Amino acid sequence: MNPAPTPSSGSLVGLGAGGHARVVLEILQVAPVVPILGLLDPDPDLHGHLLQGVPVLGGDALLVDLRSRGVTHFFLGAGAAGSLAVRERTHQAALAAGLLPVDALHPRAWISPSAAWATGLTAMAQAVVHPGARLGTQVVVNTGAIVEHDCRVGDLAYLAPAACLLGGCEVGAGAFLGAGCIIKQGLRIGEHAVIGAGAVVLEDVPPFTTVVGNPARTLRPRSPL
């Protein structure tokens, strides 16, 4: 698992045109990798409008035609409001259309040279990824979030602003870590678990479980996607 190479040709489309997309789009405009053709969003009220100067071309149905227009890469502009299911579905649809994820790395994020990640990493301003960390595909390390040394973060996991993973933690695929939460060193957060904003997690969290509070307590189990 190594950082994705910078694309040498083609163009890029963003999937989603809301607030999260605005932030990722600006990162890619500050540190461009390939030209950005436009954005797709299922909300018809957004079609034809501009976001950060980039047009919203239409809905996700356009994905199947993008390869013929020279599009080679995509970024996920869908955020985590309510559920990460939209990000997962959109990611799979883009891969099925033959597109590849692109990294969006803010110039003020710091990623250790000994960390590694799969494609599609989003690291926002002041994000920190420390030595020995390993991150899966389409992980989001949001503004000011910290991934300490030797952590393992699964595919499509989402760290909200100022979330903090202490050393040696393991985060399952599709897990959501709320703003300002703290995960004690060495713990395992199961796949698709949800950690509430500000929670202090002192014990392992099973898959598909929501925890909140300080110390964190189980709020409710959740059904698999």
N, C-alpha and C positions, 0 to 999 in steps of 0.2 A: 504494500500500500504506500504509494508515493504521491506527492503533489501533482495535480494535473498539469500537463504541459500547456503553455499559452498557445491558443489556436493561431495558425499562421494564415488562415484564409477563411472565407465564409462570412456569415453574419449571425446575429444573436436575436432571440426573441424572449421577452419576459412573460411569464405566465401569472397573471394577476396585475391589477392596476389600483390597488388600495394603498394604505399607509406604509405597510411593510415593503411593497414594491417600490415606493418612492425612495425609501432609504437605500435599498439594494441598488436601484437604478443610479442614484447619485454616486455610490461607490464605484460603479462601473464607468461612470462618466469621468470621475476623477482619475481613475487608473484604467483607461480603456484597454480591452483585449481584442475585440473585433467590433465592427460597426453594429449598432443596435437598429434592427429593422423596425421594431414596434413591440406592442404589448397585446396580449389577449386577455379578455375577462368575460365571464358569463353575464355580467350586468349590461343589458342593452343601453341603459342610460349613459354609460361611459363610452360607448362606441363613437368614434369620430372625434373624441376630445384628446387633448394633449396632457401628458403627465411628465413633468420635468423636460418639456419640449419634445417628448416622444409620443407618437400617435398610438391610440388604442384602436387596433385594426378590426376587432370583432371578437367573436366567441371562440371557445376551444375547438369548435368544429373545423376551424381553419388549419389546425395542426397538420392534418394529413397532406395539405398542399404546400407546406412551407419548404420542404426539401427541394421542390422544383423551383423555388424562388431564391435558392442559394443559402437558406438558413441551415446552419450546421450545429448550433449550440443553443442552450436555453438556460434561464435562471428561474427559480421559483419565487414569484412575488407574492404568493399567498402567505399570510401570517398565521398565527396560532390562535386567533380568537375563537374560543369555544371548543375547537377540536383540531387536531393535526391531520384528520382524515382527508381533507381537501388537498393538502400538500402531498400526501401519499398517492392519491388518485391521479393528481396532475403530473407528478413525477413519472408514474408508470405510463401514462398516456404519451408523454413526450418521448420516453424511451422507445415505445412502440412505434412512434412516428419516425424513428431513426435519428433523433437529436441527442446530443451529448450535453451533460451538465457542465457549467463553467463556474470557476471559483470567483467570489466577490470578496476581496481582501482589502479592507480599508488601510490606507497608508499609515494610520496611527494605531493599528492593531499590532500586537507583538506575538509572533509565533516562533517558538524555539526551533533552531536548526535541527534538533534531534527529535522533534515531533513529526508525525506523519498523518496524512489524511487521504481519504478517497475523494473522488470528484464532487464538485458542487458545494464546497465549504463556503459559508458566509461568516466572515469575522468582521464585526463592526468596530467603530471607533473605541479605543481603549480596551478592547478584548485582549485577553492574555491566555496563551496556550503554552504550558511549561514543558521542560524536557521529558522525553519518553512518552508523552501523551499520544494516543492513537484514536483517530476520529473516523467514523464511517462516512458514507456518502450523504450529501445534502444535510449535514449538521449545521445548525445555526448557533454561533457564539455571539450573543447580542451585545449591545453597548455595555462596556465595563464588566462583562462576565469573565470569570476566571476558571480555567481548567488547569488544575495543579499537576505536578509531576506524576507520570505513570498511570494516569487515568485512561479508561477505555470508554468511548462514547459511541453508541450504536447508530446505525443508519437512521436518518431523518429525526434524530433527537433534536430538541429545541431548548436552548438555554436563554431565558428571558434576561432583560437588563439586570446586571449586578448579581446574577446567580453565581454561586461559588461552589465548585467541586474541590474538596481537599484531596490530598495525595492518595493515589491508589484506588480511587473509586471506579466503579463500573456502572455504566448507564445503558440500559437496554434500548433496543430499536424503538423509535416512535415515542419515547418518553418526553414529557414536558416538565421543565423546571422553572417555576414561577419567579418573578422579579424579586431579587434580594434574598432568595433562599440560601441556606448553607447546608451542605451535605458533609457529614463527618467523614474523616479519612477512612478508607478501606471498605466503605459500604457498597452494597449493590442495590441499584434502583432498577426494578424489573421493567420489561418492555411495556410500553404504552401506559406506564404509571404517570400520575400527575402530582407534582409537588406544588402546593399552594404558595402564593407570594409571601415572603417573609418567614416561611417555615424553617425550623431548625431540626434537621433529620439526624437522629442518633441511632437508628436501627435500620436494617435492611427493609426495603419496601417491595412487596410482592408485585408481580405483573398485574396490570389493569386495576390498580388501586390508587385512590386519591387520598393524600394526607395533607393536613393543614396544622398550623399552630406551632408553638414553642413551649415544650418539645412537641414535635410533630405527632399527631394521632390520626388514625384511620377515619376518614370521613365516610367513605362508601367504596365497595368494590364496583368495578365497571365491567360491562360485557365486552368480550373481544369484538374487534371491528368486523 
